[in-house]
Amino acid sequence: MTAQKIADFTVKPTLIGEKVVLRPFVAEDVAALRVLLNDRELLRLTGSAHDRAAEPAPADPERDEQFRRWRNAQPDRLDLAVADRATGHCVGEIVLNEWDAANRSCNFRIALAAAGRDRGLGTEAVRIVVGYGFEQLALHRISLEVYAFNPRARHVYEKAGFVAEGVMREALRFGDGWVDATVMSILSHEWSRHRGRP
């Protein structure tokens, strides 16, 4: 049996696909991140807002720049910009966080602005970062939660090989109602078998 690699989140790689480039955040990305934070639909789909009238956070260029730098410096998580390879513009973010070293597991999340949706960028980005997690960071399990009112995201995760594990009933308060969240995961031996194309 070969020795296991140890996850090294201090390395912030640039990962290149056919449609996307996943890379550390640069100063020019701050405006794109602000677009993400002002996208009410995205705030709803990610559970960051609890009703449709939720106001986005006000712009604060100094705070936004500090946050960008913080994301590039964290030793226990991987935050990367999702850039449209055709234009070079940042259209979102992709994250491996909540690292559990003992169990070699991480949480996963992705957020794409309207400019990055419905063109296959998200599906490719998911496959690239999940592959990096298993092949370079030696993770065993990558998991996520997806809300019931976000079937498009669930479809992308299923296409990349994530499997539903169960439902957290009424996990999110939204408006006057409650929304279920599905827990999904992908395991290293599943990735080895299908490489994100089950």
Secondary structure, DSSP 8 states (H G I E B T S, - for coil): --------TT----EE-SSEEEE---GGGHHHHHHHHH-HHHHHHTT--SSTT-------HHHHHHHHHHHHH-TT-EEEEEEETTT--EEEEEEEEEEETTTTEEEEEEEE-GGGSSSSHHHHHHHHHHHHHHHTS--SEEEEEEETT-HHHHHHHHHTT-EEEEEEEEEEEETTEEEEEEEEEEEHHHHHHHTT--
